[in-house]
C-alpha cells in the first residue's frame, strides 16, 4: 500500500507582525511526497535557504522601515496531479538587529592549570 497526499498545512513558524534585521522567517509544509516550497514576494529580492519541507529567508537591513508581504507556496505532484497550497504573512521590519540566544558553555574551560 502506498500513501500519498497533496501539499497541506502550509505555515510560517512565527505569527509576529514585526521582525528585526537578521531574524529568520521560516515556512513549512506537509505532504507525501514532500512538497517543494517557494517563498515569493513582489517587495524584495532575496536569498533563501531550504530543506525537506521547509524554506526560509533572513530579514535584510535594506528592508528596515518597510511593511512586506511574503507568500509561501507548497507544491507537490501525486499520481500526475499537481497540488499547490499557499499562505502569506505581512510584517514590519525594524532596525534593531536580531540577537539570537548564544550559549557559550562549551567554550568555557572547566578549569585552568598553570605550571609553576
N, C-alpha and C positions, 0 to 999 in steps of 0.2 A: 504494500500500500504506500502511495506517495502522497504526502500532504503539502499542499501549496495554498498560498493566499496572496491577494494583491496587497500593494503598499497600504499600510494603515498606521494609525497612532503617530502622526507627524507632529512633533512638538519641539519647542525650544526649552532648554533646561533652566531658563530664567523667565520670570514674569515682570522683572524690573522695567521701569519706564525711563530710567536714567542710567546710562553706562559710562564708565570712565575710560580714558585712554589706556590701552594695554589690556583691557578686560576682554575675555573671550566669549563670543556668542556661539553657542553650540546647538545644533538641531539634530534630532534623532528620528528614526522611523523604523517600523517593524514590517516584516513581510517574508514570504518564502517563495521564491528566492529573495535574498537580502536586497532591498531597494538601492538604486543609485540615488544620491542626493545632490541637488543643486541649490546653491544659495544665490538668489537673484535680487538685484536692486537697480533701479534706474538712477539712484542717487550717487552711487560710489563705484569706483573701480577697486577691486580688492583681490588679495591673495587669500586662498582658503587652504585648510588642512582637512584631511578626511581619513576615514577608516571604514570598516564594515558597518553600515547602518548609521553613520554619522558624518557630519561635515561642520566645520567651524570657521569663523573668521575672528580676527583680533581688531578691536576698535583702534583706529588710527588717529594721530594727532591733528591731521588736516580736516577731520570731521567735527572738531570742537565747535560748539555753538549751533550745531545743526540738528534738526529732527529728521531721522531717517526711518525708512520702512524697508525691511528685508523679508523676502519671501523664501520659504523653504519648500522645495518641490521634491517629493519622493516618487520614483518611477521604477516599476519592475514589469517583467513580462511573464505571464503564466499561460502556458499552452497556446502561445501565439497571440494572446490578448494582452495589450498594454494597460496597466493600471497606473494611475497617477493621482496623488493626493497632495494637497499643499496647506500651508499655514503661514501666517505672516505676523511680524511683530514691528511695532513702531516705538522708537525710543529717542530720547535726547542724549547728546554726547556732551559730557562735562570735561573741563580741562584738568581736573585733578587726576593725577596718574593713579592707576590701579596698583595697589600694593598687596600682592598675594602673600599668604602666610608662609614664612620661611622657618624651617626647623633646622637648627644647626647642631643638634646634639652629636651627630656623627662626626662633626669637625672638631669637637672639643675633646682633648685628651682626658683620660680618666685620672692620670697622674703624671707628674713631670719629675724626672730624676736627673740629678746633676752629679757628675763625678768630681770629687774634691781633688 
